[in-house]
Amino acid sequence: QWRQRIENRGVFTYMIPMPYEELSGFSILHDERLAAICVNDREPTEGAKIFTLWHEYGHLLLRQTGISDENNTNRVECFCNEFAASFLIPRSPLKDAVDDDIKLPHEFSDTDVKRLAIRFRVSNSAMALRLEKTGFAPKGFWARRTAPWDIPAAKKPMKADRHLNQVRIRLKRIGRLHAATILRAVD
């Protein structure tokens, strides 16, 4: 649904397999009339893909597009990370999800972070960032927690009777807006 909401704003979205070690995604803005977001389909989790989608949307809103990387000293990258985290994890619902008995800021355990990340359907890294930025966790919490949390799970073997529909695979890659635009042009 997040992808559809961004496409409803006129932004083309693409899920493209790219080398995971190199980039999470990128955005393109051409003459303020044409915008696109490409998310690495090899991101380790769905939460990471959603985070990248909103991170890149932040780039488009700033009109400063580029390739998302782990450069935590770049102000634009930091802002886009915080934008995506705050959008996906609103402060009030996060406060409701955090145990009232703990004193803030709190050094959340990996298990706590993972539980909250699952609840909000985001990556552990996004949750750690949001906990720190809201003041629920101490300064430096995110940097200490960005170890290899979001390592991809082993792919489950597909059942022999289940066939992937090639149309759905292509539609996932190019997005509904792209497909609809092409079909309108053909008509």
C-alpha positions in Angstrom: 0.0 0.0 0.0 2.9 2.4 0.7 4.1 2.0 -2.9 0.6 2.6 -4.3 0.3 5.8 -2.2 3.5 7.1 -3.6 2.5 6.2 -7.1 -0.8 8.0 -6.5 1.3 11.2 -6.1 2.6 10.6 -9.7 5.9 9.1 -8.7 7.0 6.0 -10.7 8.3 3.2 -8.5 10.5 0.3 -9.5 11.7 -2.8 -7.7 14.9 -3.8 -9.4 17.4 -6.4 -8.3 20.7 -4.7 -7.9 23.9 -5.6 -6.0 22.8 -5.3 -2.3 26.3 -4.3 -1.1 26.3 -1.3 -3.4 23.0 0.5 -2.9 19.5 0.3 -1.4 17.9 2.5 -3.9 17.9 5.8 -5.8 15.6 8.5 -7.0 15.4 10.6 -10.1 13.7 13.9 -10.7 13.5 15.4 -14.2 12.4 19.0 -14.8 10.0 18.8 -11.8 7.6 16.8 -14.0 8.9 13.3 -13.9 9.9 11.5 -10.7 10.9 7.9 -10.1 12.1 5.8 -7.2 14.1 2.6 -7.7 14.3 0.2 -4.7 16.8 -2.6 -4.6 14.6 -5.8 -4.7 17.5 -7.6 -3.0 17.1 -5.6 0.2 17.2 -8.1 3.0 13.7 -7.5 4.4 10.4 -6.0 3.3 10.8 -3.5 6.1 14.1 -2.4 4.6 12.5 -2.0 1.2 9.7 0.1 2.6 12.2 2.3 4.5 14.2 2.8 1.3 11.0 3.8 -0.6 10.2 6.5 2.0 13.8 7.6 2.2 13.9 8.1 -1.5 10.6 10.0 -1.4 12.3 12.3 1.1 14.9 13.0 -1.5 12.2 13.9 -4.0 10.5 16.2 -1.6 13.8 18.0 -1.0 14.5 18.0 -4.8 17.9 16.5 -4.0 17.9 13.1 -5.6 20.7 10.6 -5.5 21.7 7.1 -4.5 21.0 6.0 -0.9 24.1 4.9 0.9 25.3 4.5 4.5 27.0 7.9 4.6 25.9 9.1 8.0 27.8 12.4 7.7 25.8 13.6 4.7 23.1 16.0 6.0 20.7 15.1 3.2 21.1 11.3 3.8 20.6 11.8 7.6 17.5 13.9 7.0 16.0 11.3 4.6 16.7 8.5 7.1 15.0 10.5 9.8 12.1 11.4 7.5 11.5 7.8 6.6 11.8 6.6 10.2 9.4 9.3 11.6 6.9 8.7 8.9 6.8 4.9 9.3 7.1 5.1 13.1 5.0 8.0 14.5 6.0 9.2 18.0 2.7 8.7 19.7 2.1 5.0 18.6 5.7 4.3 19.4 5.3 5.8 22.9 2.2 3.6 23.4 4.2 0.5 22.3 7.1 1.2 24.7 6.7 -0.2 28.2 5.5 2.5 30.7 7.7 1.0 33.5 11.0 1.8 31.9 12.9 5.0 32.5 13.7 7.0 29.4 16.2 7.2 27.7 16.5 3.4 27.9 19.1 1.1 26.4 16.7 -1.3 24.6 17.9 -4.9 24.1 18.1 -6.4 20.6 15.0 -8.4 21.5 13.1 -5.2 22.4 14.1 -3.5 19.2 13.2 -6.5 17.1 9.8 -6.8 18.8 9.0 -3.1 18.1 10.4 -3.4 14.5 8.0 -6.3 13.9 5.1 -4.4 15.3 5.7 -1.4 13.0 6.8 -3.6 10.1 10.1 -1.8 9.7 13.7 -2.9 9.9 15.6 -3.1 13.2 17.9 -0.3 12.0 14.9 2.0 11.3 13.5 1.2 14.8 16.8 1.9 16.5 17.2 5.2 14.7 13.6 6.3 15.6 14.1 5.3 19.3 17.2 7.4 19.5 15.7 10.4 17.6 12.6 10.4 19.8 14.8 10.4 22.9 13.4 7.0 24.0 17.0 5.6 23.7 20.2 7.4 24.5 22.4 9.3 22.0 24.5 6.9 20.0 22.1 4.0 20.3 21.5 3.7 16.6 25.2 3.5 15.8 25.7 0.8 18.4 22.8 -1.2 17.1 23.4 -1.2 13.3 25.3 -4.4 13.4 24.1 -7.2 11.0 20.4 -7.3 12.1 18.8 -7.3 8.8 20.6 -10.2 7.3 18.4 -11.9 4.7 16.6 -15.1 5.9 17.3 -18.2 3.8 14.9 -18.4 1.0 12.2 -21.0 1.4 12.0 -23.5 -1.4 9.0 -23.0 -3.6 6.4 -25.8 -3.8 6.5 -27.6 -7.1 2.8 -26.9 -7.8 3.2 -23.2 -7.3 4.1 -21.3 -10.5 5.1 -17.7 -10.4 3.0 -15.6 -12.7 5.3 -13.7 -15.0 2.9 -10.8 -15.4 2.9 -10.3 -11.6 6.7 -10.5 -11.4 7.0 -7.8 -14.1 4.3 -5.6 -12.5 6.2 -5.8 -9.2 9.3 -4.6 -10.9 7.9 -1.7 -13.0 5.0 -0.7 -10.7 1.3 0.0 -11.5 1.8 3.6 -12.5 4.4 2.7 -15.2 2.2 -0.1 -16.5 -0.9 2.1 -16.6 1.0 4.9 -18.3 2.3 2.5 -21.0 -1.2 1.0 -21.6 -2.7 4.5 -21.9 -0.1 5.4 -24.4 -0.8 2.3 -26.4 -4.5 3.1 -26.5 
